[in-house]
Amino acid sequence: MTTPAITLSDGHSIPQLGLGVFKVDPAETERIVTDALEIGYRHIDAAAIYGNEEGVGRAIAASGIPRDELFITTKLYNTDQGTELAHAAIATSLEKLGLDHVDLYLIHWPAPSRDLYVQSWRALEAIQRAGQATSIGVSNFLVPHLTRLLAETEVVPVVNQIELHPYHQQPEVTAFGASHQIATEAWGPLGQGKYPLLEMPLIVSVAAAHEKSSAQVVLRWHIQQGHIVFPKSNSRARIAENFDLFDFELTDEEQSSITALERAGRVGGDPNDSK
Ligand SMILES: NC(=O)c1ccc[n+]([C@@H]2O[C@H](COP(=O)([O-])OP(=O)(O)OC[C@H]3O[C@@H](n4cnc5c(N)ncnc54)[C@H](OP(=O)(O)O)[C@@H]3O)[C@@H](O)[C@H]2O)c1
């Protein structure tokens, strides 16, 4: 089964659903990514700081899936920001992944106290021109960071990957993104399991109405909101469950009732404090 794709502003397309590998043990990564590829996933969201790019690379190599059928993202970590460090970091990531290019390379956090994200973005522009990344984007950028980037650089990021789940939807960031054709990638789509989202009576009752799980309802809400998502799980059964989102549809009322859960409830780090 193929998942829906979203066309990015640079003309490339990204599968709307993938697998995230944050907090996946490096020793387990190859097995988990292999499970996902067998189930049908073709989009993997990785990052240098997750420490498991080699496992992602081994699973890709062993899969035999043609490279152009895969969409692989990785990210430039804060301590690698700056021109020379960014060029070295992408080379290291590509080596660990066993690839000659990634499909998407992101600045992981703005880390505003470093004041290097504009310089780093120019390095990503060069990395894209060199063919090491097909598309380039940012992560955890708030409106002031995006505004500055757009004012001082040439290429508009194709995505902004931000914390986004029913308690924390960042409407001002997504609206700014929409007005500049910056697609929204929702990290922590299940709230990272840090609040009882999947046990909420609203979610449980919508799930019962569709004979789906709570996680499937929340992920389906993201899909219908137009977000790109890549839930993480260590469990093959849950990886399969999270991929099985395309045989049902939430009603407008169900969709709105989940949107109404917003309460500015960040569960991860504040981008302004990223260092
Ligand atoms: N750019 C950034 O700064 C940033 C930050 C965080 C994450 N991310 C990316 O976003 C991806 C997803 O976010 P996340 O991993 O933080 O959080 P998440 O996907 O919202 O939640 C993962 C948690 O949900 C559980 N889970 C997964 N599927 C489930 C299901 N069907 N039923 C019940 N529980 C389920 C997992 O447990 P089990 O593993 O035990 O199944 C895990 O504890 C990451 O892997 C990473 O690629 C990016």
The ligand as a Tripos MOL2 file, in Angstrom:
@<TRIPOS>MOLECULE
LIG
   48    52     1     0     0
SMALL
NO_CHARGES

@<TRIPOS>ATOM
      1 N1         12.5820   17.7810   15.2290 N.am      1 LIG1
      2 C1         12.5190   17.5070   16.5160 C.2       1 LIG1
      3 O1         13.0140   18.2580   17.3660 O.2       1 LIG1
      4 C2         11.8750   16.2390   16.9500 C.ar      1 LIG1
      5 C3         11.6060   16.0320   18.3090 C.ar      1 LIG1
      6 C4         10.9650   14.8480   18.6740 C.ar      1 LIG1
      7 C5         10.6090   13.9230   17.7110 C.ar      1 LIG1
      8 N2         10.9020   14.1560   16.3900 N.ar      1 LIG1
      9 C6         10.5590   13.1740   15.3320 C.3       1 LIG1
     10 O2          9.1830   12.8510   15.4190 O.3       1 LIG1
     11 C7          9.0520   11.4350   15.5730 C.3       1 LIG1
     12 C8          7.7930   11.0990   16.3510 C.3       1 LIG1
     13 O3          7.7820   11.7510   17.6040 O.3       1 LIG1
     14 P1          8.1320   11.0230   18.9780 P.3       1 LIG1
     15 O4          8.8010    9.7510   18.6790 O.co2     1 LIG1
     16 O5          8.8580   11.9650   19.8450 O.co2     1 LIG1
     17 O6          6.7300   10.8120   19.6550 O.3       1 LIG1
     18 P2          5.3310   10.1070   19.2360 P.3       1 LIG1
     19 O7          5.4700    9.4350   17.9170 O.co2     1 LIG1
     20 O8          4.2560   11.1150   19.4320 O.co2     1 LIG1
     21 O9          5.1290    9.0640   20.3890 O.3       1 LIG1
     22 C9          5.9300    7.9280   20.5390 C.3       1 LIG1
     23 C10         5.3770    7.1810   21.7510 C.3       1 LIG1
     24 O10         4.0690    6.6860   21.4360 O.3       1 LIG1
     25 C11         4.0490    5.2650   21.6090 C.3       1 LIG1
     26 N3          3.2150    4.7120   20.5270 N.ar      1 LIG1
     27 C12         3.5190    4.6540   19.2120 C.ar      1 LIG1
     28 N4          2.5210    4.0900   18.5190 N.ar      1 LIG1
     29 C13         1.5490    3.7680   19.4170 C.ar      1 LIG1
     30 C14         0.2830    3.1490   19.3110 C.ar      1 LIG1
     31 N5         -0.2040    2.7580   18.1280 N.pl3     1 LIG1
     32 N6         -0.4460    2.9870   20.4410 N.ar      1 LIG1
     33 C15         0.0220    3.4110   21.6280 C.ar      1 LIG1
     34 N7          1.2220    4.0080   21.7990 N.ar      1 LIG1
     35 C16         1.9880    4.1800   20.6920 C.ar      1 LIG1
     36 C17         5.4770    4.8020   21.5440 C.3       1 LIG1
     37 O11         5.6910    3.6880   22.3810 O.3       1 LIG1
     38 P3          6.3820    2.3130   21.8430 P.3       1 LIG1
     39 O12         7.6550    2.6770   21.1470 O.co2     1 LIG1
     40 O13         6.6000    1.5540   23.1070 O.co2     1 LIG1
     41 O14         5.3760    1.6770   20.9290 O.co2     1 LIG1
     42 C18         6.2380    6.0200   22.1260 C.3       1 LIG1
     43 O15         6.2330    5.9590   23.5490 O.3       1 LIG1
     44 C19        10.3570   11.0520   16.2690 C.3       1 LIG1
     45 O16        10.6110    9.6750   16.2670 O.3       1 LIG1
     46 C20        11.3320   11.8740   15.4800 C.3       1 LIG1
     47 O17        11.5820   11.2900   14.2050 O.3       1 LIG1
     48 C21        11.5310   15.3020   16.0140 C.ar      1 LIG1
@<TRIPOS>BOND
     1     1     2 1
     2     2     3 2
     3     2     4 1
     4     4     5 ar
     5     4    48 ar
     6     5     6 ar
     7     6     7 ar
     8     7     8 ar
     9     8     9 1
    10     8    48 ar
    11     9    10 1
    12     9    46 1
    13    10    11 1
    14    11    12 1
    15    11    44 1
    16    12    13 1
    17    13    14 1
    18    14    15 2
    19    14    16 1
    20    14    17 1
    21    17    18 1
    22    18    19 2
    23    18    20 1
    24    18    21 1
    25    21    22 1
    26    22    23 1
    27    23    24 1
    28    23    42 1
    29    24    25 1
    30    25    26 1
    31    25    36 1
    32    26    27 ar
    33    26    35 ar
    34    27    28 ar
    35    28    29 ar
    36    29    30 ar
    37    29    35 ar
    38    30    31 1
    39    30    32 ar
    40    32    33 ar
    41    33    34 ar
    42    34    35 ar
    43    36    37 1
    44    36    42 1
    45    37    38 1
    46    38    39 2
    47    38    40 1
    48    38    41 1
    49    42    43 1
    50    44    45 1
    51    44    46 1
    52    46    47 1
@<TRIPOS>SUBSTRUCTURE
     1 LIG1         1 GROUP 0 **** ****
